[in-house]
Amino acid sequence: MATQQSRDFPLEVPRAFPKKIQHPETVYFTEPPAKLLERLYPLHTKRSYKKVVNGRELFGKLDPGIACQKCPKLQQLLDKMLELAKS
């Protein structure tokens, strides 16, 4: 079953995501997300990934709740930011 986030990409791109993407906190250390997309877009869509254009479009569709479920460190960061903003 496709998630909303995977439906935001051209169909071929999420199919090519590595299995490690299920654990977002480990992805950055070997291949940052933008680099992964820069590699996958031309291979599977015959067009390039434009970080400013495509990244902005995709970022606007993100669901912070899902991101926090997959990435507990993000939730900790957001909680800390909210705590600091309130104090």
Sequence and secondary structure as in RCSB ss.txt:
>XXXX:A:sequence
MATQQSRDFPLEVPRAFPKKIQHPETVYFTEPPAKLLERLYPLHTKRSYKKVVNGRELFGKLDPGIACQKCPKLQ
QLLDKMLELAKS
>XXXX:A:secstr
   HHHHTS THHHHT  GGGGSHHHHHHHS HHHHHHHHHHHHHSS   IIIIIHHHHTT  HHHHHHH HHHH
HHHHHHHHHHH 
